[in-house]
C-alpha cells in the first residue's frame, strides 16, 4: 500500500490541484512556490518528488537541466487503490464491504448504486422500492436513526463458496 507522509501528501495535492491531466507537469521550483506556507528548501521538495517518482506516484520528464513532474494517476484513482489495498489486509472482504456500505450516507449509497449499475451495463437510476434507497434528507450512517432497509443493505448477495443467496447480515457473520 502506497501510504503518503504529510509532506508527500502536500506535494501530491499540488500536483493533483495545479497540474491538469493534459499539462506537461511542473518543476520543483513551481511545486515549492505552491507550498509557500511551508517554507521548504528547494532540495527538500526535490527529494520528496524524487521519492514519489520512485514509488510510482509521479512521472517525470527531463526539460533541459530540470525535471517536470505530474501525478501518475488521479487523486480518485489513488484513493480507490488505497481502499482496495485496505480490503487486502485480511479478514473477510465481504464483511468489510458490508460495513463500509452501512457507513455511507444515502447520497453516497446512490452514487455507489449508479456506478455499479453502469459497470453492469444498466442504464437509468437505481430502482426504488421499499427496501432500496435512503429517503431524501435522511442519513444512512450507523446511529443516524435509519436502518439497513432504507440504505438498501438487506439485498441478497451470492456466497462464492456455496452459490447460496444470503443476506448482507449473513455475510458479516462469517
C-alpha distance (Angstrom), angle and dihedral (degrees) to the residues before:
residue distance angle dihedral
X1 . . .
X2 3.79 . .
X3 3.78 102.6 .
X4 3.75 116.8 -178.6
X5 3.77 127.4 -140.9
X6 3.81 120.7 -134.4
X7 3.80 95.5 -92.7
X8 3.82 93.1 42.0
X9 3.80 89.2 52.0
X10 3.82 91.4 49.7
X11 3.82 90.5 51.1
X12 3.82 91.4 47.3
X13 3.80 89.7 49.3
X14 3.81 88.2 56.0
X15 3.80 90.9 50.4
X16 3.81 93.0 45.5
X17 3.82 94.0 45.3
X18 3.79 103.5 34.9
X19 3.78 101.7 34.1
X20 3.80 115.7 64.6
X21 3.80 116.3 -151.7
X22 3.79 91.7 -102.9
X23 3.81 95.0 50.9
X24 3.76 123.8 110.6
X25 3.79 88.1 -128.8
X26 3.78 134.8 -109.7
X27 3.79 134.8 -82.1
X28 3.79 126.4 -116.9
X29 3.82 88.8 -105.1
X30 3.82 91.6 53.8
X31 3.80 91.1 50.6
X32 3.81 90.9 47.7
X33 3.82 90.1 50.9
X34 3.81 90.9 50.3
X35 3.82 88.0 53.6
X36 3.81 90.1 52.9
X37 3.80 95.5 139.2
X38 3.80 91.6 60.6
X39 3.82 98.7 58.5
X40 3.80 94.3 -142.7
X41 3.78 126.3 173.6
X42 3.79 116.6 -111.3
X43 3.82 89.8 -119.4
X44 3.82 91.3 53.8
X45 3.80 91.6 55.3
X46 3.80 90.0 44.5
X47 3.82 90.7 52.5
X48 3.81 92.4 48.9
X49 3.81 91.7 49.8
X50 3.81 90.3 47.6
X51 3.82 90.9 51.9
X52 3.80 91.4 46.9
X53 3.81 88.5 52.2
X54 3.80 88.8 51.6
X55 3.81 89.7 52.4
X56 3.80 90.3 51.0
X57 3.81 92.4 -115.5
X58 3.81 95.4 117.6
X59 3.76 135.6 32.7
X60 3.76 120.7 -143.7
X61 3.74 134.4 -163.3
X62 3.78 128.6 -167.8
X63 3.79 116.3 -113.8
X64 3.77 109.9 179.4
X65 3.81 106.4 -56.9
X66 3.80 93.6 -21.6
X67 3.79 135.1 71.5
X68 3.80 125.7 -127.0
X69 3.81 115.1 -145.8
X70 3.79 133.0 -158.8
X71 3.78 133.7 167.4
X72 3.80 113.5 -88.9
X73 3.81 90.5 -143.2
X74 3.78 137.5 10.9
X75 3.80 122.8 -89.6
X76 3.81 88.7 -110.0
X77 3.81 92.1 52.8
X78 3.81 90.0 50.0
X79 3.80 92.4 50.4
X80 3.81 91.3 47.4
X81 3.81 89.5 51.8
X82 3.81 90.6 51.0
X83 3.79 90.0 51.2
X84 3.81 92.1 49.8
X85 3.80 90.9 46.7
X86 3.81 89.5 51.5
X87 3.81 89.5 55.0
X88 3.81 88.4 56.1
X89 3.81 92.8 57.8
X90 3.77 91.0 94.8
X91 3.74 140.9 -91.6
X92 3.76 123.7 73.1
X93 3.79 115.3 -24.9
X94 3.81 88.7 -161.8
X95 3.79 92.4 54.9
X96 3.81 91.9 47.0
X97 3.80 91.7 49.7
X98 3.80 91.7 49.0
X99 3.81 91.4 49.9
X100 3.78 89.7 49.1
X101 3.81 91.3 49.2
X102 3.80 89.8 51.4
X103 3.80 91.2 53.5
X104 3.80 99.1 54.1
X105 3.79 124.3 94.4
X106 3.79 121.8 -111.4
X107 3.79 91.0 -101.8
X108 3.82 91.7 50.5
X109 3.82 89.6 48.3
X110 3.82 89.5 54.3
X111 3.81 90.3 51.2
X112 3.82 89.7 51.8
X113 3.81 92.4 47.3
X114 3.80 91.4 49.9
X115 3.82 91.8 48.7
X116 3.80 92.5 48.2
X117 3.80 90.6 46.8
X118 3.80 91.3 50.7
X119 3.81 90.2 47.9
X120 3.80 89.9 52.2
X121 3.80 90.5 49.8
X122 3.78 95.0 -108.1
X123 3.77 120.0 141.2
X124 3.76 132.2 -152.3
X125 3.79 130.4 31.6
X126 3.79 123.2 -37.4
X127 3.81 112.6 -85.2
X128 3.78 115.4 -93.8
X129 3.75 123.2 -142.6
X130 3.76 143.1 133.2
X131 3.81 93.5 -69.2
X132 3.82 99.9 33.8
X133 3.79 129.9 78.9
X134 3.74 133.6 14.1
X135 3.79 113.8 -96.6
X136 3.78 112.7 -105.7
X137 3.76 113.3 -82.2
X138 3.81 94.6 15.2
X139 3.75 126.6 115.2
X140 3.83 120.8 -133.6
X141 3.81 96.1 -162.2
X142 3.81 117.8 120.7
X143 3.77 112.0 -84.1
X144 3.80 92.8 19.4
X145 3.79 94.4 111.8
X146 3.80 96.8 -107.1
X147 3.75 122.3 102.8
X148 3.77 136.6 -139.0
X149 3.80 90.6 -92.3
X150 3.81 91.8 65.5
X151 3.79 90.8 47.8
X152 3.81 92.1 51.2
X153 3.79 91.9 -119.2
X154 3.81 98.2 132.4
X155 3.79 92.1 73.3
X156 3.75 114.7 126.0
X157 3.80 119.4 -102.9
X158 3.79 128.4 -164.9
X159 3.78 119.7 -109.1
X160 3.82 105.0 -132.8
X161 3.83 91.5 -152.6
X162 3.81 100.4 50.2
X163 3.80 103.6 17.1
X164 3.81 87.3 -130.3
X165 3.79 118.3 136.6
X166 3.78 113.2 -118.2
X167 3.76 135.4 175.2
X168 3.77 123.3 -105.1
X169 3.82 87.5 -109.0
X170 3.81 90.5 57.8
X171 3.81 89.7 49.2
X172 3.80 90.5 61.9
X173 3.81 93.2 49.1
X174 3.83 92.7 73.8
